[in-house]
Each structure stands twice: as structure tokens, then as C-alpha cells.
Amino acid sequence: MRRSKGRHGRALMPTDRCGPPLPRRSGTRPHLSLLLLCCIHSRAYGLIQRCNASEVAGTNVVVSNCSSGSCVVSVGYQARAHVLPSGTRREGYGSVNARELNDFGDSCHFDGTIVLSGPSSFTGTYTEYSTIMRRADAIFADFLNFERKGINYNGGVYAVQFEYVDDASSKEQVTNSTANAYRSTEADFAIAGYSSALTLYAAQQSYADGKLLLAAGAASQGVYSQNNLTFGFLPPATRYLTLSINFVAEAAKLIDAGQKEGSAVPRSSCASGNGTCFQSIKVGFVQESASFTAESCAGAADAARASGLSLAVDADGSA
């Protein structure tokens, strides 16, 4: 958590705890009537942005040669962060600490800022879902900072700030983006972006540097089983389709018992009465070659077996 100045004694941007983030210009006083309207969609950038995040040494997890589906992972100890591609996008949202700036009176200060930094996909395959996640973070930050008036902790009031570095939806870039994000902002916590495939490697990087990672967009169990510093918000991927399979099995049994109409299932035993509805059902899966999808379908196949439903299988006998 950050107090009024960074570790290098640098004054931080002002924060109005009673309204949206306001930019500070040297020698001027913020004009509320103009800036409150303009800053709703603006970005409040990071607390301590080093000119070159690669100057910060740490343990680097390097991912390479992912073209075949699996990747090669190597580790460099006490190494500078790898330089990101030129033009890599960085963005932040939230509220930064303004303990020493009395522009708004004593009632509108934060005593510090809790910083959460990590990768996010501004480009590539996962751009759409990543944008949704960042918007959710912004809603949370606005609620926490400006409606709830911050977090009360240890006698102080703290704002929250999110910082992101583009991972380009790339397994080979996500660890570099993760390290650059939390090192350049001296973040209190690391955050992950969208997809189990990327978070699998982001979690390795944050663990290597001893950072707790909050993962809001990954459901594959392999992300969490690899260390004890990764915290997830989603249910396990293996359970995503379990309820759906169970409902299908239960509905078929009710039709066979005469307790439910089966005519909504045309050209099937559920509607025609030829055989039982339950016995006529065969469950099959067409899946993408991705960790989340594979785990989801595997869990659904297990649920089908447990419900007594028949499975459509490949030539090798796999569901």
C-alpha cells in the first residue's frame, strides 16, 4: 500500500475521494466544473512509473516456442525484466494517493493506494473479453473509491488503482507483461487477465517473484494447482457443464415417469414413446484444443457417466 510519496520520494497524483480522479498540473488548481465531466472516461495512470521497467531485477519466467501448442519455459534468476515490444500499451484506472495535497479539504484524502497490476489483452484473440474485465474493474474502482470512500485499514483510508500492460493475447508475452506491470508500479498484488491458457504462465511469473495473483478469468485447475499464491474467482472448469448434464438426465427420467411432456424433443424416443427417453439420449462433445475447453468437456463426460447416460466416443474410445 502506498503512502503519500513513493519509495523514491516522488509526489503522487491528486485524488478527490468525493469524485472521479482529477489530473494535477504544476502550479494550477484543479477546476471541478470542467474536469469532473472530462475525467469519467480518462485514465488515472500508475503511481510510480519507472522509465524502464526492465531495470528492476527479479526472477523471470520466459515462455517460448509455443507454435506446437505446448511451450518451453525457462527461468532466469536475479535478471532484469525482458523488454516488451515497442508500442506495447499500458493503461491504468482508479485513484492515486493525494495525502499531502489539500485541494479538497480534510474530508477528501486517501492515506494511500492499494495497487493491483498485471497483464491484459488490448490486442489479439482475447481483446473482447479482456475489455469486459477492465470495464468491470473500473466499475469496482469507482464504487470503492467514490461511493464507499475507500477501504478502512489499520487506521487509514485507502483507494484502489488498477494497472495493465498488454500481453497481446500471447503465451510468449504474458509473463513479460506480468512482471513489467507489477514491477513498474510497485504493486501490492498481481492480477491476471483473461483465459486459463495465459494465466497458467502469468501465475508462474507472479509466484516466482512472491506475488499473490488474483485470477478472475481462469477456470482450469492446472492454473491453481501449480502453486499456493494464485487465487481464483471462477468455479472449476470441470464443473461448468455438470448441472446442464444433470438437468438433461433428470428431465428424461421425468418424461419416462409420465411427469413431464416430451413432445418438445421432435423425432426422438422422448416424443414418440418408442423406447425410453432416458435410454435414447447419447451425449457427445466437439471441443477446441484448449485447456479450459478440454477440462470442461472432461467434467461433462464424467457427469454423464455418473448420471447413467450413454456417451458418443471416438475410434479410440475417448468421449
CORHUUR-V870576 format. One record per residue. RES is the residue in three letters. SS is DSSP state (@ for helix, = for strand, . for the rest). PHI is phi in whole degrees, 0 to 359 (* if undefined). PSI is psi in degrees with one decimal (* if undefined). Layout:
res:RES ss:SS phi:PHI psi:PSI
res:RES ss:SS phi:PHI psi:PSI
This chain:
res:MET ss:. phi:* psi:139.8
res:ARG ss:= phi:259 psi:132.3
res:ARG ss:. phi:271 psi:-158.6
res:SER ss:. phi:292 psi:-24.3
res:LYS ss:= phi:230 psi:152.5
res:GLY ss:. phi:287 psi:179.0
res:ARG ss:. phi:296 psi:-20.6
res:HIS ss:. phi:259 psi:12.5
res:GLY ss:. phi:75 psi:17.3
res:ARG ss:. phi:274 psi:129.0
res:ALA ss:= phi:293 psi:143.2
res:LEU ss:. phi:260 psi:167.1
res:MET ss:. phi:292 psi:149.7
res:PRO ss:. phi:287 psi:152.0
res:THR ss:. phi:230 psi:129.1
res:ASP ss:. phi:264 psi:108.4
res:ARG ss:. phi:288 psi:-10.3
res:CYS ss:. phi:258 psi:7.1
res:GLY ss:. phi:194 psi:-178.3
res:PRO ss:. phi:298 psi:163.4
res:PRO ss:. phi:301 psi:138.6
res:LEU ss:. phi:241 psi:131.3
res:PRO ss:. phi:287 psi:153.1
res:ARG ss:. phi:245 psi:129.4
res:ARG ss:. phi:247 psi:138.1
res:SER ss:. phi:302 psi:127.4
res:GLY ss:. phi:81 psi:6.0
res:THR ss:. phi:233 psi:157.9
res:ARG ss:. phi:257 psi:132.7
res:PRO ss:. phi:302 psi:140.4
res:HIS ss:. phi:257 psi:105.8
res:LEU ss:@ phi:300 psi:-43.6
res:SER ss:@ phi:299 psi:-32.4
res:LEU ss:@ phi:271 psi:-46.0
res:LEU ss:@ phi:279 psi:-25.1
res:LEU ss:@ phi:299 psi:-32.9
res:LEU ss:@ phi:281 psi:-35.9
res:CYS ss:@ phi:279 psi:-25.9
res:CYS ss:. phi:266 psi:-1.8
res:ILE ss:. phi:301 psi:-38.5
res:HIS ss:. phi:255 psi:7.7
res:SER ss:. phi:275 psi:171.9
res:ARG ss:. phi:253 psi:131.2
res:ALA ss:. phi:265 psi:108.7
res:TYR ss:. phi:279 psi:174.1
res:GLY ss:. phi:300 psi:161.8
res:LEU ss:. phi:289 psi:-51.8
res:ILE ss:. phi:228 psi:91.9
res:GLN ss:. phi:265 psi:108.3
res:ARG ss:. phi:289 psi:151.9
res:CYS ss:. phi:297 psi:-32.1
res:ASN ss:. phi:217 psi:102.7
res:ALA ss:@ phi:296 psi:-21.3
res:SER ss:@ phi:291 psi:-10.0
res:GLU ss:@ phi:287 psi:-19.1
res:VAL ss:. phi:275 psi:120.0
res:ALA ss:= phi:278 psi:149.4
res:GLY ss:= phi:187 psi:-166.8
res:THR ss:= phi:266 psi:120.0
res:ASN ss:= phi:257 psi:125.7
res:VAL ss:= phi:263 psi:117.7
res:VAL ss:= phi:251 psi:123.7
res:VAL ss:= phi:252 psi:131.2
res:SER ss:= phi:212 psi:169.6
res:ASN ss:. phi:53 psi:54.5
res:CYS ss:. phi:266 psi:6.6
res:SER ss:. phi:297 psi:-27.7
res:SER ss:. phi:272 psi:2.3
res:GLY ss:. phi:107 psi:-47.0
res:SER ss:. phi:266 psi:157.0
res:CYS ss:. phi:240 psi:158.1
res:VAL ss:= phi:263 psi:127.3
res:VAL ss:= phi:243 psi:127.8
res:SER ss:= phi:232 psi:160.0
res:VAL ss:= phi:233 psi:131.8
res:GLY ss:= phi:244 psi:125.5
res:TYR ss:= phi:264 psi:143.9
res:GLN ss:= phi:47 psi:49.5
res:ALA ss:= phi:243 psi:153.2
res:ARG ss:= phi:287 psi:149.9
res:ALA ss:. phi:297 psi:144.3
res:HIS ss:. phi:292 psi:140.8
res:VAL ss:. phi:290 psi:132.7
res:LEU ss:. phi:281 psi:160.0
res:PRO ss:. phi:304 psi:145.2
res:SER ss:. phi:304 psi:134.8
res:GLY ss:. phi:86 psi:5.2
res:THR ss:. phi:302 psi:128.7
res:ARG ss:. phi:282 psi:137.6
res:ARG ss:= phi:236 psi:142.2
res:GLU ss:= phi:207 psi:148.8
res:GLY ss:= phi:222 psi:160.1
res:TYR ss:= phi:208 psi:139.9
res:GLY ss:= phi:147 psi:-131.9
res:SER ss:. phi:208 psi:131.7
res:VAL ss:. phi:257 psi:162.8
res:ASN ss:. phi:288 psi:136.6
res:ALA ss:. phi:225 psi:43.6
res:ARG ss:. phi:305 psi:-40.9
res:GLU ss:. phi:271 psi:-4.5
res:LEU ss:. phi:257 psi:117.3
res:ASN ss:. phi:260 psi:34.4
res:ASP ss:. phi:296 psi:-27.1
res:PHE ss:. phi:244 psi:9.0
res:GLY ss:. phi:87 psi:170.3
res:ASP ss:@ phi:295 psi:-21.7
res:SER ss:@ phi:278 psi:-6.9
res:CYS ss:@ phi:240 psi:41.6
res:HIS ss:. phi:246 psi:152.0
res:PHE ss:. phi:251 psi:145.8
res:ASP ss:. phi:276 psi:-10.5
res:GLY ss:= phi:177 psi:179.0
res:THR ss:= phi:226 psi:132.4
res:ILE ss:= phi:270 psi:120.2
res:VAL ss:= phi:253 psi:128.5
res:LEU ss:= phi:240 psi:120.0
res:SER ss:= phi:230 psi:147.6
res:GLY ss:= phi:179 psi:-171.4
res:PRO ss:= phi:278 psi:154.3
res:SER ss:= phi:205 psi:148.2
res:SER ss:. phi:269 psi:103.4
res:PHE ss:. phi:271 psi:-16.6
res:THR ss:. phi:222 psi:159.7
res:GLY ss:. phi:92 psi:-166.1
res:THR ss:. phi:302 psi:-38.9
res:TYR ss:. phi:261 psi:17.7
res:THR ss:@ phi:301 psi:-45.9
res:GLU ss:@ phi:297 psi:-50.7
res:TYR ss:@ phi:293 psi:-35.2
res:SER ss:@ phi:294 psi:-37.4
res:THR ss:@ phi:298 psi:-42.0
res:ILE ss:@ phi:299 psi:-42.5
res:MET ss:@ phi:296 psi:-41.8
res:ARG ss:@ phi:295 psi:-37.1
res:ARG ss:@ phi:295 psi:-37.9
res:ALA ss:@ phi:296 psi:-40.5
res:ASP ss:@ phi:300 psi:-41.2
res:ALA ss:@ phi:296 psi:-41.3
res:ILE ss:@ phi:298 psi:-44.1
res:PHE ss:@ phi:296 psi:-44.5
res:ALA ss:@ phi:298 psi:-43.2
res:ASP ss:@ phi:297 psi:-42.5
res:PHE ss:@ phi:297 psi:-47.4
res:LEU ss:@ phi:292 psi:-44.5
res:ASN ss:@ phi:282 psi:-39.8
res:PHE ss:@ phi:249 psi:-18.0
res:GLU ss:@ phi:257 psi:-48.1
res:ARG ss:. phi:278 psi:-12.8
res:LYS ss:. phi:67 psi:34.2
res:GLY ss:. phi:92 psi:-178.9
res:ILE ss:= phi:256 psi:127.1
res:ASN ss:= phi:277 psi:119.2
res:TYR ss:= phi:213 psi:123.8
res:ASN ss:. phi:53 psi:41.8
res:GLY ss:. phi:84 psi:0.6
res:GLY ss:= phi:236 psi:170.5
res:VAL ss:= phi:242 psi:125.9
res:TYR ss:= phi:239 psi:138.3
res:ALA ss:= phi:271 psi:174.3
res:VAL ss:= phi:235 psi:144.0
res:GLN ss:= phi:223 psi:132.2
res:PHE ss:= phi:254 psi:137.4
res:GLU ss:= phi:229 psi:135.9
res:TYR ss:= phi:230 psi:148.6
res:VAL ss:= phi:231 psi:132.7
res:ASP ss:= phi:298 psi:128.9
res:ASP ss:. phi:260 psi:0.8
res:ALA ss:. phi:58 psi:23.2
res:SER ss:. phi:56 psi:31.5
res:SER ss:. phi:242 psi:129.0
res:LYS ss:@ phi:297 psi:-32.9
res:GLU ss:@ phi:282 psi:-15.9
res:GLN ss:@ phi:255 psi:-19.3
res:VAL ss:@ phi:296 psi:-36.7
res:THR ss:@ phi:291 psi:-38.8
res:ASN ss:@ phi:296 psi:-41.9
res:SER ss:@ phi:294 psi:-39.3
res:THR ss:@ phi:299 psi:-50.8
res:ALA ss:@ phi:297 psi:-44.4
res:ASN ss:@ phi:299 psi:-38.6
res:ALA ss:@ phi:296 psi:-52.3
res:TYR ss:@ phi:277 psi:-23.4
res:ARG ss:@ phi:285 psi:-40.5
res:SER ss:@ phi:289 psi:-23.3
res:THR ss:. phi:251 psi:1.7
res:GLU ss:. phi:49 psi:51.6
res:ALA ss:. phi:292 psi:151.4
res:ASP ss:. phi:281 psi:-35.2
res:PHE ss:= phi:224 psi:152.5
res:ALA ss:= phi:264 psi:148.2
res:ILE ss:= phi:234 psi:150.7
res:ALA ss:. phi:255 psi:159.5
res:GLY ss:. phi:267 psi:-150.4
res:TYR ss:= phi:270 psi:145.4
res:SER ss:. phi:95 psi:138.6
res:SER ss:@ phi:293 psi:-34.4
res:ALA ss:@ phi:299 psi:-41.4
res:LEU ss:@ phi:280 psi:-39.5
res:THR ss:@ phi:294 psi:-27.0
res:LEU ss:@ phi:307 psi:-40.6
res:TYR ss:@ phi:270 psi:-34.8
res:ALA ss:@ phi:301 psi:-38.0
res:ALA ss:@ phi:293 psi:-31.8
res:GLN ss:@ phi:292 psi:-39.1
res:GLN ss:@ phi:292 psi:-48.0
res:SER ss:@ phi:296 psi:-38.1
res:TYR ss:@ phi:295 psi:-38.3
res:ALA ss:@ phi:299 psi:-30.6
res:ASP ss:. phi:262 psi:6.7
res:GLY ss:. phi:73 psi:26.5
res:LYS ss:. phi:261 psi:136.7
res:LEU ss:. phi:287 psi:127.3
res:LEU ss:= phi:253 psi:128.8
res:LEU ss:= phi:260 psi:118.3
res:ALA ss:= phi:246 psi:110.4
res:ALA ss:. phi:258 psi:-3.6
res:GLY ss:= phi:230 psi:26.7
res:ALA ss:. phi:226 psi:131.6
res:ALA ss:. phi:240 psi:-10.9
res:SER ss:. phi:291 psi:134.3
res:GLN ss:@ phi:295 psi:-27.7
res:GLY ss:@ phi:298 psi:-24.6
res:VAL ss:@ phi:296 psi:-38.5
res:TYR ss:@ phi:263 psi:-25.6
res:SER ss:@ phi:284 psi:-12.4
res:GLN ss:. phi:278 psi:-16.3
res:ASN ss:. phi:199 psi:176.5
res:ASN ss:. phi:249 psi:21.6
res:LEU ss:. phi:239 psi:22.6
res:THR ss:= phi:240 psi:120.7
res:PHE ss:= phi:246 psi:125.4
res:GLY ss:= phi:251 psi:158.5
res:PHE ss:. phi:246 psi:-8.0
res:LEU ss:. phi:258 psi:155.1
res:PRO ss:. phi:292 psi:160.4
res:PRO ss:. phi:300 psi:143.2
res:ALA ss:@ phi:302 psi:-32.6
res:THR ss:@ phi:295 psi:-14.3
res:ARG ss:@ phi:254 psi:1.5
res:TYR ss:. phi:298 psi:-37.9
res:LEU ss:. phi:255 psi:1.3
res:THR ss:@ phi:300 psi:-47.8
res:LEU ss:@ phi:296 psi:-38.5
res:SER ss:@ phi:298 psi:-45.5
res:ILE ss:@ phi:297 psi:-43.5
res:ASN ss:@ phi:296 psi:-37.7
res:PHE ss:@ phi:294 psi:-39.6
res:VAL ss:@ phi:299 psi:-47.2
res:ALA ss:@ phi:298 psi:-42.3
res:GLU ss:@ phi:293 psi:-39.9
res:ALA ss:@ phi:296 psi:-41.1
res:ALA ss:@ phi:297 psi:-40.6
res:LYS ss:@ phi:295 psi:-38.0
res:LEU ss:@ phi:293 psi:-37.6
res:ILE ss:@ phi:297 psi:-44.9
res:ASP ss:@ phi:295 psi:-28.8
res:ALA ss:. phi:274 psi:0.5
res:GLY ss:. phi:76 psi:16.2
res:GLN ss:. phi:260 psi:-0.7
res:LYS ss:. phi:212 psi:142.2
res:GLU ss:. phi:284 psi:132.6
res:GLY ss:. phi:252 psi:7.1
res:SER ss:. phi:291 psi:-13.3
res:ALA ss:. phi:286 psi:-4.1
res:VAL ss:. phi:247 psi:84.2
res:PRO ss:. phi:295 psi:150.9
res:ARG ss:. phi:53 psi:37.5
res:SER ss:. phi:227 psi:164.2
res:SER ss:@ phi:297 psi:-22.5
res:CYS ss:@ phi:294 psi:-29.8
res:ALA ss:@ phi:262 psi:-34.4
res:SER ss:@ phi:273 psi:-24.3
res:GLY ss:. phi:85 psi:3.0
res:ASN ss:. phi:278 psi:100.7
res:GLY ss:. phi:81 psi:-177.4
res:THR ss:. phi:269 psi:149.8
res:CYS ss:@ phi:299 psi:-44.2
res:PHE ss:@ phi:299 psi:-44.0
res:GLN ss:@ phi:290 psi:-22.5
res:SER ss:@ phi:281 psi:-13.0
res:ILE ss:. phi:276 psi:130.6
res:LYS ss:= phi:231 psi:127.3
res:VAL ss:= phi:259 psi:129.3
res:GLY ss:. phi:223 psi:162.5
res:PHE ss:. phi:225 psi:136.3
res:VAL ss:. phi:244 psi:118.6
res:GLN ss:. phi:230 psi:152.6
res:GLU ss:. phi:284 psi:151.0
res:SER ss:. phi:277 psi:75.4
res:ALA ss:. phi:216 psi:151.6
res:SER ss:@ phi:300 psi:-46.6
res:PHE ss:@ phi:297 psi:-46.1
res:THR ss:@ phi:296 psi:-43.5
res:ALA ss:@ phi:298 psi:-42.5
res:GLU ss:@ phi:291 psi:-39.1
res:SER ss:@ phi:298 psi:-46.1
res:CYS ss:@ phi:290 psi:-36.3
res:ALA ss:@ phi:297 psi:-41.2
res:GLY ss:@ phi:294 psi:-37.4
res:ALA ss:@ phi:293 psi:-38.8
res:ALA ss:@ phi:298 psi:-41.2
res:ASP ss:@ phi:297 psi:-39.8
res:ALA ss:@ phi:294 psi:-38.7
res:ALA ss:@ phi:297 psi:-44.6
res:ARG ss:@ phi:299 psi:-44.0
res:ALA ss:@ phi:296 psi:-28.9
res:SER ss:@ phi:276 psi:-7.9
res:GLY ss:. phi:86 psi:11.2
res:LEU ss:. phi:280 psi:151.8
res:SER ss:= phi:281 psi:148.5
res:LEU ss:= phi:246 psi:138.1
res:ALA ss:. phi:280 psi:130.6
res:VAL ss:. phi:237 psi:158.5
res:ASP ss:. phi:283 psi:177.3
res:ALA ss:. phi:299 psi:-28.4
res:ASP ss:. phi:273 psi:2.0
res:GLY ss:. phi:91 psi:0.6
res:SER ss:. phi:274 psi:147.6
res:ALA ss:. phi:286 psi:*
